[in-house]
């Protein structure tokens, strides 16, 4: 089986830890189903895995990748849900203390096939390309949960997305604007802000720029560099939803703002199968699709990882099988 695997960890040179070659197929757990992969999407999670974050040495080598679409043995087209919970856990699987993502404990999706629990496959909407279906998993599911489950955003509200780059930002803007929200976006690059406008942003601002008004919710994946701006941008009673901290997690808490303005600080990680199902329906009805930066053959997966690692990708980097 051809696959892209982390064969060691390298914090300084993650691509040196990547191997794209034939690999022995893993023995699947009982009751899991095989998905013959047609397309898979890369995420920052894959680069962190190559650096050894969340992927200890005893689990190597490990097939990378969380997101994919493909076909089951009977030929039905499916989309893969990446969150694998304990089979005895009931409820929101993102809260299962034993949950993992594909490629953390079980082999991932950047391969000719992947084994997953039967509950982790959803029907692929009719007429969808493999590129569209493979792109939705991690980034768009994360954004959907941030917007509609955690922030409980409703049409007419004004929200702020910190950072105009990457798949989560693309998803927050596209989903939010399609749902009737006024979406503002900050960013460091005029080119990226222009791209955010094309996704549906109502207004864009330089990072840290004073806004024309306060917002109902802020969506944070940047962390320390934008945290003060996020907290100060909220209306009384507003919320900030945090799904990452790429510039560091040691920002000042600003507790005086939190209690005086009665703000809510909410963490958010991935999403549930039910949320993924609603996301697929929403995108199908609204005609939404993630922006794709580039598509690479599985044999050229190293080029895909290099594109993602460069920081120049705008939209999803995909591998086609």
Secondary structure, 3 states (H helix, E strand, C coil): CEEEEECCCCCCCHHHHEEEEECCCCCCCCCEEEEEEEEEECCHHHHHHHCCCCCCHHHCCEECCCEEEEECCCCCEEEECCEECCCCCCCCHHHCCCCEECCCCCCCCCECEEEEEHHHEEECCCCCCHHHHHCCHHHHHHHHHHHHHHCCCCCCCEEEEECCCHHHHHHHHHHHHHCCCEEEEEECCHHHHHHHHHHCCCEEEECCCCCCCCEEEEEECCCCCCHHHHHHCEEEEEEEEECCCCCCCCCCCCHHHHHHCCCEEEECCCCCHHHHHHHHHHHHHHCCCCCEEEEEEHHHHHHHHHHHHHCCCCCEEEEEC
